[in-house]
Each structure stands twice: as structure tokens, then as C-alpha cells.
Amino acid sequence: MMSRSATRMARSMLGHVGPRYFSTTVVRGGAATEAARIGAAATIFRGHPRKVDVQPWMMRFSSVVGNRNASTLALGEKHQDQDDEMAESGGSSGGAAAGGGGGNDNNKEIMSYWGVEPAKITREDGSEWRWNCFRPWETYKADVSIDLDKHHVPTTFLDKMAYWTVKALRFPTDVFFQRRYGCRAMMLETVAAVPGMVGGMLLHCKSLRRFEHSGGWIKALLEEAENERMHLMTFMEVSQPRWYERALVFTVQGVFFNAYFLTYLISPKMAHRVVGYLEEEAIHSYTEFLKELDKGNIENVPAPAIAIDYWRLPPNSTLRDVVVVVRADEAHHRDVNHFASDIHYQGRELNEAPAPIGYH
């Protein structure tokens, strides 16, 4: 009998208290008022009043939940008031762009209860910086004078294995893309950005396990991954992938990520050598891209705005100028990864040699 009475009383309390805690009405009053309401609701039991003591936990619970509801709803009212003000003023006051790439004036300002506000960044001339995916101090002028013909001759077994693995991967790529170099560049960058992220992640975990510095190699590899991703963001402005090419990215990226992850765990020297040879193939691909542009087989369209800002190119730059600086980036990645592999071949750890941070 006592259990039935308790169940009925709980249902009665939930029926009266539930709408209060889960409603959208703004809460007024303090903990004492809430405790009084709970006590009054608890006395209703089949129309007969019962004496119920208001316990301290009821007061604490009502205070916490009540204040939380009030603060959250007050924030909602504040946002609504701001939206109303913007609507009355014609919505002329826009906030910072919330998108990853920026450059979209139609984005509304994102409000946050936590006080995290987007920084307002300007260029050297005082104009507003339009990109959120990179900052002005992350831009640079590519060193296009780098030697593009350097090649690491494979001598050891692991070197030869890495070299012929890359050569074997090139064959299906040539068959699939043929001479569609714009699409080829875009698709291959979805894979090229993986090694730096995997290597940086594993070095990060190693640094935590061993309680030691990385020598700057974590930052150098993540910097490489970000640079490759910016290549992708650039070529997306030139060529859009088809549906089956997007499906191919899912498959290839998933296989390559796991394969490179295991390779790096087993033999970092081979993993970096593989990337070095991949970058050599990338230089060759971009050289062929330039030849097609010079022949007129590919239209030399104006350079995307994101490329002009990222590589500090002249305003009148074209796609050819973009390919030139991207090829130079790949040559630098080639040097970094062959250098990292050489360090391991000498029986040393990466943190024993200063990392080439900012090597562009």
C-alpha cells in the first residue's frame, strides 16, 4: 500500500512540477518560492490535502534548475531582442563571417553565451580580412627557385620498396584521370594532406608518452598537412568533383590513412620516404599541368581569390601562377620528408634535429 501511495504521489508531483521545469516560460522567484510550489503540489492527492514536509534537497534542486532555466531563457530573450532590432534596422549590421572560408556577406553574426567572439582581423591597408581558414600572418610568398629535379636514388631495401610502391600507385591514377589535371590535382590533394596529419598525431602521442619535446616536428608535419589542404581549397574553386569522384575520395582516403598509420608505426623511415617519392610524383604531375596550360589545352583562368591572398600573388595572377607556387610547395615537402627519413636511417630521432618549420 505504501508503494502505491508513493507512486501516486510521485505522479501527482510530476504532473504539477514537470510543466514548470520543462516549459519555455521564464522562471521568476527564488528557491523559497519554488519550494513552496513543490509543497503545495505535493499536498494534492485525489483531492485530499496531506501534510508534506519540504525537504532541503527540494529547495536545492529547485534553486539549481530554476536558475539554469532562467539564465538560458534570458539568453534566448536577449538573442530574440537583438534579432528584432536587426530586423527593424533592415538587417544592415552584419557580423563576422561564420563560414570556414569567409567571403560570404550573407552570414549572420553568431551569438554565444560563453563570450567567445570572433576576432576582427584587418589587412595591412586596414581593409577587413575575409578568410577564416587562415590568417594574414600565415600567408607567404612561395620560393619558386627551388630545385625541382632533385631525386633520392633508392639504395636500401626499404627505399626500393617505397619507390616502387609509389610507382605502382601512379598507374591507376593515370588511367582514371588521364589528362584531366585540374580534377587530378584536386583529388590527389585529398590524399596528400593525410601523411602530415598522421605523422604529427603519432609524434604528438609519442611526446606525451615519453615526456619529451618533439624538436618542432609536430608543428612542421601539421604545417605540411595544412598546406596540402589549402591546395585542395584552391583547386576546388577551379574544378568541382563529380559524385563518383567524391565516393572515390571516401574509399581511397580511408584505405590510405590506415595503411600510412600502420606504416609509420612500424617504420617511420619508410613512411617518410614514401611521402618523399609521392611529392616527386606530384612535381611531375604539376609540370605536366603547366605544359597543358601553355599549349592552351586547359584554359588559363584568373587565379582564385583564396590563392591570391594565401600565396600573396599579384591581383592579376592566373591559374598558371597558382600551379607554379603549388609545385614549389610540393618540392619543399619532398625535401622535408626525405630529410626526416635520412635522420631515421642514421639511427637518430627526429627531435635530435631542428624541424624545418616554415620551410616554404
HUDAWO-V250117 format. One record per residue. N is the residue number from 1. SS is DSSP state (@ for helix, = for strand, . for the rest). PHI is phi in radians with two decimals (none if undefined). D_LAST is the distance of its C-alpha to the last C-alpha in whole Angstrom. Layout:
N|SS|PHI|D_LAST, N|SS|PHI|D_LAST
//
This chain:
1|.|none|80, 2|@|-1.13|78, 3|@|-1.20|75, 4|@|-1.13|76, 5|@|-1.09|76, 6|@|-1.12|73, 7|@|-1.13|71, 8|@|-1.13|73, 9|@|-1.14|72, 10|@|-1.10|69, 11|@|-1.10|69, 12|@|-1.11|71, 13|@|-1.13|68, 14|@|-1.13|65, 15|@|-1.13|67, 16|@|-1.63|67, 17|@|-1.51|64, 18|@|-0.94|62, 19|@|-1.00|62, 20|@|-1.22|61, 21|@|-1.47|58, 22|@|-1.95|56, 23|.|-1.55|57, 24|.|-1.77|55, 25|.|-1.40|58, 26|.|-1.19|57, 27|.|-1.50|58, 28|.|-2.09|60, 29|.|1.63|62, 30|.|-1.85|61, 31|@|-1.17|62, 32|@|-1.10|66, 33|@|-1.09|66, 34|@|-1.13|64, 35|@|-1.13|66, 36|@|-1.12|69, 37|@|-1.12|68, 38|@|-1.10|68, 39|@|-1.10|71, 40|@|-1.17|73, 41|@|-1.17|71, 42|@|-1.26|72, 43|.|-1.36|76, 44|=|-1.51|76, 45|=|-2.60|77, 46|.|0.99|79, 47|.|1.42|81, 48|=|-1.89|82, 49|=|-1.25|81, 50|.|-2.27|80, 51|.|-1.49|79, 52|.|-2.21|75, 53|.|-1.41|74, 54|.|-1.48|70, 55|.|-1.44|68, 56|@|-1.05|65, 57|@|-1.13|63, 58|@|-1.13|64, 59|@|-1.16|63, 60|@|-1.14|60, 61|@|-1.08|59, 62|@|-1.17|60, 63|@|-1.18|58, 64|@|-1.15|55, 65|@|-1.15|55, 66|@|-1.09|56, 67|@|-1.15|54, 68|@|-1.15|51, 69|@|-1.06|52, 70|@|-1.12|53, 71|@|-1.16|49, 72|@|-1.16|48, 73|@|-1.22|50, 74|@|-1.12|50, 75|@|-1.09|46, 76|@|-1.10|47, 77|@|-1.13|50, 78|@|-1.11|47, 79|@|-1.10|45, 80|@|-1.14|48, 81|@|-1.09|49, 82|@|-1.17|45, 83|@|-1.10|45, 84|@|-1.10|49, 85|@|-1.11|48, 86|@|-1.14|45, 87|@|-1.16|47, 88|@|-1.16|50, 89|.|-1.49|47, 90|.|1.50|46, 91|.|1.16|43, 92|.|-1.35|41, 93|.|-1.58|39, 94|.|-1.75|36, 95|.|-1.71|34, 96|.|-1.23|30, 97|.|-1.15|29, 98|.|-1.70|29, 99|.|-1.29|27, 100|.|-1.16|24, 101|.|-1.65|22, 102|.|1.34|24, 103|.|1.35|26, 104|.|-1.97|29, 105|.|-1.35|32, 106|.|-1.52|35, 107|.|-1.25|33, 108|.|-1.52|36, 109|.|-1.20|35, 110|.|-1.64|35, 111|.|-1.62|37, 112|.|-2.39|37, 113|.|-1.16|40, 114|.|-1.52|38, 115|.|1.37|36, 116|.|-1.50|33, 117|.|-1.97|32, 118|.|-1.17|29, 119|.|-1.30|27, 120|.|-1.59|27, 121|.|-1.92|24, 122|=|-2.15|24, 123|.|-1.40|22, 124|.|-1.13|22, 125|.|-1.51|25, 126|.|1.64|27, 127|.|-1.30|26, 128|=|-1.27|26, 129|.|-1.41|23, 130|.|-1.65|23, 131|.|-1.84|21, 132|.|-1.71|21, 133|.|-1.41|19, 134|.|-2.73|16, 135|.|-1.93|16, 136|@|-1.01|16, 137|@|-1.34|14, 138|@|-1.67|11, 139|.|-1.44|11, 140|.|-2.83|8, 141|.|-1.75|8, 142|.|-1.19|6, 143|.|-1.50|6, 144|.|-1.45|9, 145|.|-1.52|11, 146|.|-1.11|10, 147|.|-1.22|13, 148|.|-1.55|13, 149|.|-1.70|17, 150|.|-1.10|16, 151|.|-2.56|18, 152|.|-1.57|20, 153|.|-1.33|23, 154|.|-1.22|25, 155|.|-2.12|28, 156|.|-1.46|29, 157|@|-1.10|30, 158|@|-1.15|28, 159|@|-1.09|25, 160|@|-1.14|28, 161|@|-1.12|28, 162|@|-1.14|25, 163|@|-1.11|24, 164|@|-1.30|27, 165|@|-1.14|27, 166|@|-1.16|24, 167|@|-1.08|26, 168|@|-1.18|29, 169|@|-1.27|26, 170|@|-1.25|25, 171|@|-1.05|29, 172|@|-1.12|30, 173|@|-1.15|27, 174|@|-1.10|28, 175|@|-1.19|31, 176|@|-1.27|31, 177|@|-1.62|28, 178|.|0.93|29, 179|.|-1.91|28, 180|.|-1.52|27, 181|@|-1.25|23, 182|@|-1.12|23, 183|@|-1.18|24, 184|@|-1.08|23, 185|@|-1.09|19, 186|@|-1.09|20, 187|@|-1.23|22, 188|@|-1.21|20, 189|@|-1.18|17, 190|@|-1.19|20, 191|@|-1.68|20, 192|@|-1.12|16, 193|.|-1.44|16, 194|@|-1.36|18, 195|@|-0.99|17, 196|@|-1.08|15, 197|@|-1.18|18, 198|@|-1.14|20, 199|@|-1.08|19, 200|@|-1.10|18, 201|@|-1.12|21, 202|@|-1.19|23, 203|@|-1.16|21, 204|@|-1.07|22, 205|@|-1.12|26, 206|@|-1.12|26, 207|@|-1.11|25, 208|@|-1.22|28, 209|@|-1.17|31, 210|@|-1.65|30, 211|.|0.97|30, 212|.|-2.48|27, 213|.|-1.31|23, 214|.|-1.73|20, 215|.|1.28|18, 216|.|1.55|16, 217|@|-1.29|15, 218|@|-1.05|16, 219|@|-1.13|14, 220|@|-1.11|11, 221|@|-1.26|13, 222|@|-1.17|14, 223|@|-1.11|10, 224|@|-1.11|10, 225|@|-1.09|13, 226|@|-1.17|13, 227|@|-1.12|10, 228|@|-1.12|12, 229|@|-1.15|15, 230|@|-1.19|14, 231|@|-1.04|14, 232|@|-1.11|17, 233|@|-1.04|18, 234|@|-1.28|17, 235|@|-1.26|19, 236|.|-1.11|22, 237|.|-1.34|23, 238|.|-1.76|23, 239|.|-2.44|25, 240|.|-1.80|27, 241|.|-1.26|28, 242|.|-1.40|32, 243|@|-1.11|34, 244|@|-1.29|34, 245|@|-1.29|30, 246|@|-1.13|30, 247|@|-1.12|32, 248|@|-1.12|30, 249|@|-1.07|27, 250|@|-0.99|29, 251|@|-1.21|30, 252|@|-1.14|27, 253|@|-1.12|25, 254|@|-1.11|28, 255|@|-1.19|29, 256|@|-1.17|25, 257|@|-1.03|25, 258|@|-1.19|28, 259|@|-1.13|27, 260|@|-1.23|24, 261|@|-1.02|25, 262|@|-1.16|28, 263|@|-1.07|26, 264|@|-1.17|24, 265|@|-1.15|27, 266|@|-1.36|29, 267|.|-2.58|26, 268|@|-1.04|23, 269|@|-1.10|22, 270|@|-1.27|23, 271|@|-1.06|21, 272|@|-1.19|18, 273|@|-1.18|19, 274|@|-1.03|20, 275|@|-1.13|17, 276|@|-1.03|15, 277|@|-1.26|18, 278|@|-1.08|17, 279|@|-1.18|14, 280|@|-1.10|16, 281|@|-1.18|18, 282|@|-1.11|16, 283|@|-1.07|15, 284|@|-1.09|18, 285|@|-1.11|19, 286|@|-1.24|17, 287|@|-1.15|18, 288|@|-1.16|22, 289|@|-1.03|21, 290|@|-1.13|20, 291|@|-1.10|23, 292|@|-1.17|25, 293|@|-1.15|24, 294|@|-1.18|25, 295|@|-1.36|29, 296|.|1.52|29, 297|.|-1.27|30, 298|.|-2.13|27, 299|.|-1.19|27, 300|.|-1.52|25, 301|.|-1.30|25, 302|=|-1.05|23, 303|.|-1.17|20, 304|.|-1.07|20, 305|@|-1.07|20, 306|@|-1.15|18, 307|@|-1.23|15, 308|@|-1.08|16, 309|@|-1.33|16, 310|@|-1.21|12, 311|.|-1.75|10, 312|.|0.96|13, 313|.|-1.43|15, 314|.|-1.09|18, 315|.|-1.03|21, 316|.|-1.67|22, 317|.|-1.20|20, 318|=|-2.09|21, 319|@|-1.03|20, 320|@|-1.05|19, 321|@|-1.09|16, 322|@|-1.16|15, 323|@|-1.09|15, 324|@|-1.10|13, 325|@|-1.29|10, 326|@|-1.15|10, 327|@|-1.08|11, 328|@|-1.12|8, 329|@|-1.04|6, 330|@|-1.11|9, 331|@|-1.14|9, 332|@|-1.19|6, 333|@|-1.11|8, 334|@|-1.00|11, 335|@|-1.10|10, 336|@|-1.09|10, 337|@|-1.30|13, 338|@|-1.13|15, 339|@|-1.11|15, 340|@|-1.10|16, 341|@|-1.13|19, 342|@|-1.07|20, 343|@|-1.05|20, 344|@|-1.15|23, 345|@|-1.14|24, 346|.|-1.49|25, 347|.|1.32|27, 348|.|-1.93|25, 349|.|-1.72|23, 350|@|-1.05|19, 351|@|-1.25|20, 352|@|-1.45|22, 353|.|-2.14|18, 354|.|-1.04|16, 355|.|-1.30|13, 356|.|-1.39|9, 357|.|-1.23|9, 358|.|1.30|6, 359|.|-1.41|4, 360|.|-2.12|0
//
